[in-house]
Amino acid sequence: MIVLSLLAAGCGSDDSTSVTQAEFVKKAEKLCEDAQRRQGEATAKAAESFPRAEIEKVSTQEGVVLVGIGVYEDTTESLGSLQAPTGEEEAVERLLEAREEAAVRVREAPATVLFSKYPFRQANDLAAGYGVSKCQA
């Protein structure tokens, strides 16, 4: 998995360069805030590309969802490139893995997010618990 390789790259680093949880949260929140903007723009552009009569179809809406989940996946990868705070590597890894699992669930059944946030529940709970509320879907 991308997450494990990215976290492994940060292992064994000098403690003098480690980040605090507050620093990590600040960087993660900025990444996720930017991603929310990009996701909104991308899904709006995707929706506008369909004729008005088509946008009501679930299959069309699923296509728009898949555009959005691409941004979510890119954000997860970007979050994985951040250095986790010393001692918090497992918590960050759990969050990243939950985000990856959510993306897989959405790709398998994109219509689920048209009616529910269920595919993101675990990732959202972990994000809220870690203090990165802007990283919730």
Buried (B, 14 or more C-beta within 10 A) or exposed (E): EEBEEBBEEBEEEEEEEBBEBEEBBBBBBEBBEBBBEBBEEBBEEBBEEBEEEEBEEEEBBBBBBBBBBBBBBBBBBBBBEBBBBBEBBEBBBBBBBBBBBBBEBBBEEBEBBEEEEEBBBBBBEBBEEBBBEBBBB
